[in-house]
Amino acid sequence: MSENIGKVVGVNGNLLQVAFENPVIQNEVAFARTGDLRLKAEVIRIRGRVAELQVFEDTAGVKVGDPVEFTGDLLAVQLGPGLLGKVYDGLQNPLIDLAEQCGFFLQRGTYLPPLEADSKWAFTPVAKAGDVLTAGETLGTVPEGIFDHRIMVPFSFLGKFEVISVVAEGEYRADATIATLRDAKGNEREVTMLQRWPVKLPITAYAERLRPTEPLVTKVRIVDTFFPVARGGTYCIPGPFGAGKTVLQQVTSRHADVDVVIIAACGERAGEVVETLREFPELTDPRTGRSLMERTLIICNTSSMPVAAREASVYTGVTLAEYYRQMGLSVLLLADSTSRWAQALREMSGRLEEIPGEEAFPAYLESVIASFYERGGVVRLKDGSLGSVTIGGTVSPAGGNFEEPVTQSTLKVVGAFHGLSRERSDARRYPAIDPLDSWSKYGSVVDADDLRAARTILVNGNDVGQMMKVVGEEGTSLEDFVLYLKSEFIDAVYLQQDAFHAVDGATDAERQKFVFGRLVSGLNQSLGFDDKTQARSFFQRLTRTVRDWNRAAMDSDEFKQIEDTIKKMVTEVATYA
Amino acid sequence: MHKVYRRIEQIAGNVVMLEAEGVANGELAELTTPRGTSLAQVIRLDGKRAYLQVFAGSRGIPTDAQVRFLGHPMEVSFSDALLGRVFDGSGSPRDKGPRLGGDQIAIGGPSVNPAKRIIPKNMVRTGIPMIDIFNSLVESQKLPIFSVAGEPYNPLLARIALQAEVDVIVLGGMGLKHDDYLFFRDTLEESGALSRSVLFIHTAADPTVECLMVPDICLAVAEQFALQDKRVLVLLTDMTNFADSLKEISITMEQIPSNRGYPGDLYSRLAARYEKAVDFEGAGSITVLAVTTMPGDDVTHPVPDNTGYITEGQFYLRNGRIEPFGSLSRLKQFVNGKTRGDHRTIMDTMIQLYAGYRETLEKQAMGFRMSDWDRKLLKYGQQFEGRMMDLSVNIPLEKALDLGWEILADSFTPEETGIPSKITDSFWPKKSAADEPKEEEEEEEEAAATA
């Protein structure tokens, strides 16, 4: 145990002032002892002989003079087999084990090991004695659910290491030595299946970083077709409350075409995490036929849990994502919501009495957000395989106004922007991603010409709609009116999607290509109508039919039948000039 | 015995500072002046200096007031004897009943482990169609009522309290007008619900600091009842007053304000309270309904804005009606799939068409010619507002759904509603031959009148 002990001299909310004598390290972890409790804290500022610590717990009961143990370690997570399927708080405390031990409430000062050291894993060696390896290279594998979990040379090992021995194939405890390595200076080091890594530093044990190009299919039509996300890319979803940020994240966490999903619920509602927690074990992953929980890891630091741990939770999430990326997997990190994390920074900055920036957020907000999103990416690993971390973060701007610091700082660094609009959600047009304001720098799953055509219809149709508000329907030409109806039609049958419907809720890339192609080619024909009433009623019927089509499974007879009906409907009004 | 201090160094706002030893953060103290005794709570420690927030306010405090630290944080007594009683914001009786003994429980306790929560599954029926059909209230939900001052939010709250099927009602009043307090008490008493209610009332005339205590006390008590397997409904009115008290204290403490003077941790403070709403695995539940008045009808004001991000939806009360736009129950999909097959369809369709009606109203106001479709929408919208949205409508969910189909069928053909054919086939009302002609006549007259 560490012998470096300080003494509390001040308490202000969750900020402690601690007088110390021996050296302390910026950002090191410390424990404040009060009564029988040990409260975890992190050093965030040092002034003279007084260190300022943010405590990850409620500080009620802390007295001036209470001892504080400095550990000498930075805030770190434990990495190893068995992480998937777990539910952690922001400091990697296993919540389900905590519930067994403490009951209904999160008792402060109780910390449990994130992984069971005595769990047994079937190890298959890959490296052999005499191999020379560097950090991140594989020593062997253990099966974890559907994956081969790589046991790697710990990321903290600098330089080249010669393998002296690797244990034979067999069952070993997670904390048993499975390999012995020797560094250039001849020091021998033993390696177990477990390793630790400080959360605020990115893991860089890969060969090179690549540009994200391959689309990541989320099965949300408006995303994949209009505002796609790439594997290893980053995107953000800002939106006012009630616009459907969380539902969109939940749908993505279910259907996204990735190997591992890490959900970092940061400062949001507990109820939403519970949904995932209770439902995922029951749901099957269509890719593997196994439970969705086997590919999911939940970090949850909900809004009523200690504020300081909120900041830690997004870093814990991204570090675990990087760990699985190192195994050649594609990982999706969903952070909901990054604004809460920014607010946690703001609270702390206020207590430290730093000079506030815009809306009292600290001046370093922008660089902190940028360096977080920069941890996403596609990398080529040292064995040549590819791994990726895709980051999707929601932003909850105050008053739904995107001009605020968190949204603006985020937009500067992400590759796609899915802006949710209050107008669309009020009109129950879900998902409420604004088709005109949003953007993406990545490539779509559908044909580029079709996409351009559809965009033109949407933009021009919206213009006509705006105009019609001023000049009225009677002041609009039939041609313009049809254009308006077309844009409303695309909106109703393609952009809108029923997240709770088994078929409509998830549209795969193949279906998107097919359906989108059909719709656009139909709309590209010139359609002849006698008057506006006829046009309106035609599009009402067409909308209804295509909605039925969306709800039919693609391999069903119904799908085929409706497709024919639609063709017939369009042919009846098409004019061949 | 606890040491008594007699030298206050600083008095600013409702916060006093004195030098003391061995004081714990959050500890309670008793402050005695010639005018009486008040509780105070330690909110900051700085070396020897302890800052105390005085519940009764600092008015009339002499620098030689007697301060005695009690060695424990704020607590409230809990037993079944609470039911039927009225207390103030520091937990003292406001009715003529005795002080309570019983177990002392700490307020503002730790948060519930998410792993011990369950997905809510029970609908709380209110008999108000705008809630039951369109935004169902769900057991364990936390939901604010956003309202402008002057709207009948307290009567609405009282009505929900009386009609909702729950075991215990905990009412927290913050900055409540005395009349409103009496209104709640009398309404609960008349309907016989007072015997299953506890009231913690801070009126507008009481010291500000006590206002801060009300939500914590209410929720701590609610939590104890819920752990005894009771379904508890917590009503809080008005949370904006609570937030304003927070603002007052934080400015007194010279904290840097973040937005319109509110402290940067407003979100966390509100969340810590609202998140007490819970459905315990293997025990009872807490449902929280809270009024948030919006200063200047501005939903982007920090209090409603932060609240909206915390709660599971919101009801907008405007012009005496629950607005369908903006109002939202995030948990509704857990329950409205299990009521009746047409619930979701009616919910979505009626709102979409009502949105169309609003657009048409705008067009009409600008003097544009009304198309046939516009006239249909106008007729529909008026019916919807009159027969469904009115707060006085009090019918069970099933009747309300039938009413929905009736209203739709009065104005539209099945195709025009955009409802999938499978559903209209089974639910579209088949008009009975007897009363059909008469109704049609009336409608034509109405349509002619609007045209």
Interface residues (C-beta under 8 A of the other chain):
Chain A: V9 G10 V11 N12 G13 Q17 T34 D58 T59 A60 G61 V62 K63 V64 G65 V87 L95 I96 L98 A99 C102 G103 F104 F105 L106 Q107 R108 P240 F241 G242 G267 R269 A270 G271 V273 V274 E275 L277 R278 E279 C300 T302 S303 S304 M305 V307 S337 R340 Q343 A344 R346 E347 S349 G350 R351 E353 P356 E359 A360 S396 A398 G399 G400 N401 D426 A427 R428 K469 G472 E473 E474 F500 K532 T533 R536 S537 Q540 R541 T543 R544 R547 D548 R551
Chain B: E21 G22 V23 A24 N25 G26 E27 R44 L45 D46 G47 K48 P73 G108 G109 P110 S111 V112 N113 P114 A115 K116 R117 I118 I119 P120 S140 L227 Q255 I256 P257 S258 N259 P263 G264 D265 Y267 S268 A271 A272 Y274 E275 K276 V278 F280 A283 V299 T300 P302 D305 N306 G308 Y309 I310 E312 G313 Q314 F325 G326 L328 R330 L331 Q333 G337 D348 I351 Q352 A355 E362 K363 M366 F368 R369 S371 D372 W373 E415 E416 G418 P420 S421
